[in-house]
Each structure stands twice: as structure tokens, then as C-alpha cells.
Amino acid sequence: MGDLARTRLMACAAALLTVAAGLGIRSVATGVVAKYAGDALYTVLILTLVVLLAPRVRPPVAAGVALGFSCAVELFQLTGVPAELAAHSTLARLVLGTSFNAPDLLWYAIGAAIGWAVHRAARVRLRQAFGTVS
């Protein structure tokens, strides 16, 4: 198996684990713990999807793209469009949210930092185990 395939496989597994973690947290926690953990995991999920689509991406770039996307979605909520779409679609509600909440921006940054650290560690381990990693 090549480096790109291995990286994509790990990104896919990380995405599935991130979704499972989000669902798990929602099943055992409520309130701000569940909400803000979900915000951080949202950005981690975006980062894993970036790596899945662009397996050669460096960890800081993947984290920056994920953070930028997450913040853009949060700021988009100021327009009211996501709330209108969410009224008609569960998927839109899950992806776009409904209302702006400034603290979410901090939790997106925390998620990006965690995702960056995990992505970096995974690249180092792949490099040690298999040689060069894209």
C-alpha cells in the first residue's frame, strides 16, 4: 500500500472515530460540555476530510483550512441563511448550525490545534514505520 493510500485510510478512520466521539459525547454529556466538545470535534472532522481529499497536505495547512472553514460557517450564521436552511434540512442544521455564538470560534481553534497535533504525530509514526510519507 502506498503512502497516499495509507494516509487516506488513516484519515478515513480518524473521521469515523471523530463522528463516533461526537455521538458518544452527546450521549453522555449535556449542556456546554457537549456543545463545545462538539464544536472542537467539528473542526477535527473538517481537518480529517481535508487530509482525506489532499493526503499530502502538511499539518499546519490542514489545521488552518479546517479552522478557516469552521469560522466561515460560524460567521455565515450571522446572515440567517443557515437557520432558514436548517428549518428544512437536518443535514443543513448539522453542517451549518443555526445561530452565531462567539465562543464557538475559540473551540474551533482548540479543535484545530488538537487535529494539528494528531495529524503531525500520525505523519511522524507513518514516516518511522514506512519511510517517506507524502
C-alpha positions as CSV (number, residue, x, y, z in Angstrom):
1,M,0.0,0.0,0.0
2,G,1.4,3.4,-1.0
3,D,1.9,6.4,1.2
4,L,-1.2,8.3,-0.2
5,A,-3.4,5.3,0.3
6,R,-2.2,4.8,3.8
7,T,-2.7,8.5,4.6
8,R,-6.2,8.4,3.2
9,L,-7.1,5.2,5.1
10,M,-5.9,6.8,8.3
11,A,-7.9,10.0,7.6
12,C,-11.0,8.0,6.9
13,A,-10.6,6.1,10.2
14,A,-9.9,9.3,12.0
15,A,-13.1,10.8,10.5
16,L,-15.2,7.8,11.6
17,L,-13.6,8.0,15.1
18,T,-14.3,11.7,15.3
19,V,-18.0,11.2,14.4
20,A,-18.2,8.4,17.0
21,A,-16.6,10.6,19.6
22,G,-19.1,13.3,18.9
23,L,-22.0,11.0,19.1
24,G,-20.6,9.4,22.3
25,I,-20.1,12.8,24.0
26,R,-23.7,13.7,23.1
27,S,-25.0,10.5,24.6
28,V,-23.2,11.0,28.0
29,A,-22.9,14.8,28.4
30,T,-25.3,17.7,28.1
31,G,-25.1,21.5,28.1
32,V,-21.9,23.4,27.4
33,V,-19.7,20.3,27.7
34,A,-21.5,18.5,24.9
35,K,-21.8,21.7,22.8
36,Y,-18.2,22.9,23.0
37,A,-16.8,19.4,22.6
38,G,-19.0,19.1,19.5
39,D,-17.5,22.4,18.2
40,A,-14.0,21.2,18.7
41,L,-14.8,17.9,17.1
42,Y,-16.5,19.6,14.1
43,T,-13.2,21.3,13.3
44,V,-11.3,18.0,13.8
45,L,-13.7,16.3,11.4
46,I,-13.1,19.0,8.8
47,L,-9.4,18.6,9.2
48,T,-9.7,14.8,8.6
49,L,-11.7,15.5,5.5
50,V,-9.1,17.9,4.2
51,V,-6.4,15.2,4.7
52,L,-8.7,12.6,3.0
53,L,-9.0,14.9,0.0
54,A,-5.4,16.1,0.0
55,P,-3.3,13.5,1.7
56,R,0.0,15.4,1.0
57,V,-1.2,18.4,3.0
58,R,1.0,19.5,5.9
59,P,-0.5,19.5,9.4
60,P,-0.4,23.3,9.9
61,V,-2.1,23.8,6.5
62,A,-4.8,21.2,7.2
63,A,-5.4,22.8,10.6
64,G,-5.6,26.3,9.0
65,V,-8.1,25.2,6.4
66,A,-10.2,23.4,8.9
67,L,-10.2,26.4,11.3
68,G,-10.9,28.8,8.4
69,F,-13.8,26.7,7.2
70,S,-15.3,26.4,10.7
71,C,-15.0,30.1,11.4
72,A,-16.5,30.9,8.0
73,V,-19.5,28.7,8.7
74,E,-19.9,30.4,12.1
75,L,-19.8,33.8,10.6
76,F,-22.2,32.8,7.9
77,Q,-24.7,32.1,10.7
78,L,-24.9,35.9,11.2
79,T,-26.8,36.1,7.9
80,G,-29.7,34.0,9.0
81,V,-29.4,31.8,5.9
82,P,-28.2,28.7,7.8
83,A,-31.1,29.0,10.2
84,E,-33.5,29.1,7.3
85,L,-31.9,26.1,5.6
86,A,-31.8,24.2,8.9
87,A,-35.5,24.7,9.3
88,H,-35.9,22.5,6.2
89,S,-33.0,20.1,6.5
90,T,-31.4,18.2,9.3
91,L,-28.2,17.9,7.2
92,A,-28.0,21.7,6.8
93,R,-28.5,22.1,10.6
94,L,-25.7,19.6,11.3
95,V,-23.3,21.2,8.8
96,L,-24.1,24.9,9.1
97,G,-25.7,25.3,12.5
98,T,-28.3,27.8,13.2
99,S,-27.1,30.8,15.2
100,F,-23.9,32.6,15.8
101,N,-22.1,32.1,19.1
102,A,-18.8,33.8,19.5
103,P,-17.3,31.3,22.0
104,D,-17.6,28.7,19.2
105,L,-14.7,30.4,17.5
106,L,-12.4,29.6,20.4
107,W,-13.5,25.9,20.5
108,Y,-12.9,25.7,16.7
109,A,-9.3,26.9,17.4
110,I,-8.9,24.3,20.1
111,G,-10.2,21.6,17.7
112,A,-7.7,22.8,15.0
113,A,-4.8,22.6,17.5
114,I,-5.8,19.1,18.6
115,G,-6.2,18.0,15.0
116,W,-2.9,19.5,14.0
117,A,-1.1,17.7,16.9
118,V,-2.7,14.3,16.0
119,H,-2.0,14.8,12.3
120,R,1.6,15.7,13.0
121,A,2.1,12.7,15.3
122,A,0.5,10.4,12.7
123,R,2.8,11.6,10.0
124,V,5.8,11.0,12.2
125,R,4.7,7.5,13.0
126,L,4.0,6.7,9.4
127,R,7.4,8.0,8.4
128,Q,9.1,5.9,11.1
129,A,7.1,2.8,10.1
130,F,7.1,3.0,6.4
131,G,9.8,5.5,5.3
132,T,8.7,8.6,3.4
133,V,5.2,9.9,3.8
134,S,3.7,12.4,1.5
